[in-house]
């Protein structure tokens, strides 16, 4: 009972556990993979904007898999991310749908413009 109440306030405890496991996996990577993964993780937090916990956990799990495999195979970082790390990061995050924080703001903007452009059921012009 208490766990459900806590989860209602703080979010899924299982997802928090999975996130901590992901962080430990990244910390366990040898250099330069750890440094690259951390740099991308920071960018994901700013760019990705995914608000759905399940999607984030799946994305980070796949991301850790990618870097662990690269470390085992000895694949150079540039062979993974290419010449444009920003393009790599943005393409990677776009592969994971989910709800993004900007979706709420887009809907809010559309609603505000609809309301501003109609008054008394008529389209207004300036």
N, C-alpha and C positions, 0 to 999 in steps of 0.2 A: 504494500500500500504506500509506504513512504517513498519507495523508489519511483513510483508513477507520479507522485506529487512533485518530487525533485525534478524529474524529467520534464514535467509540464513547465517548470520555471527555467530550467537551464538547458534543455535539449537532451537528446538521446545519450545516455551513459555509454551505451555500446559504441556509438560513433566517436565519443571522446576517447574510449579505449583504443579503437582502431586508429584514430589520429595519433595518439601517443606511440603506437606501434610503428606507424609510418615514420614519425620523427626519429625513432630509434634506428630504423632501417637506413635512413639518410645519414645519420651520424656514424653509422658503421661502415659507410662507403670509404674506400681509399681515395686519396687525392689523385687527380684533380676532379674526380667525379662528384665528391661531396661538395666542393666549392661550386661547381657548375649547377648541381641540383639545388643548392641553397639559393643561388642567384635567380634561378628560374622560379623557385617557390615564392620568393619575394615578389617577383613580377606577376605571378599568377594571382597573388592576393590583391594587387592593385588593378590589374587588367581584367582578370576572369570575372570577378564579381558574382560568382555563383553563390546563391543563398540556400540552396537545397543541400542539406547535410549528406544525404545518401549519395548524391552526385559528386560532391567534393571528395568523399571518402573513396569512391570508385576511381575518380581521376587521380588522386594522390597514390592510391595503391598501384595503378597502372604505371604511373610516373616512377615510383620506386622500383618496380619490376624492370623498367627500361634501363635505369642506371645500374642496377645490380647485374643485369645481363651484360651490359657494356663493360663493366668492371671485370667480370669473369672472362669475357672474350678479349679484353684488352683493346677494345674499339676506341680510337681517338675521339675526344669530345667533338671536334669539328666534323667528324664523319657522322655524328648523330644529329647535330643541330644545324649543320651547313654553314654557309657564309653569313646568314642573317639570323642571329638568335632571336630577334624580335618576331620575325615571321614564324619561326619554329614555335615559339611560345604561344602566339596567337592562334596558330593553326591547331596546336595541341589542345588548347582550352576550348576552342570552338567545336571540337569533336564530342564534347560533353554538353548535351543540351541543358536541361534543368532550368530552374528559375534563377534569373539574375537580378541583382538589385536595380538595374536600370529598367527592367520590365515594369516595375511599379511606377517609376517616374515617367516612363513613356505613356502609360495609361493615364496618369494624372495630367500630363500635358495635353493629351488628346481631349480629355473631359473638359479641361479648362478652356481650350480653344473652341470646342463645340458650344460650351455655355456662353462664351464671349461673343461668338459669331451669330448666335440666335437670341433674339429678345422677343418675348411674347409670341413665340412660335414662328417668327419670321426671320429670314436671313437679314442681318444688318450690314449696311455699307457705310463707309465713312465719306 
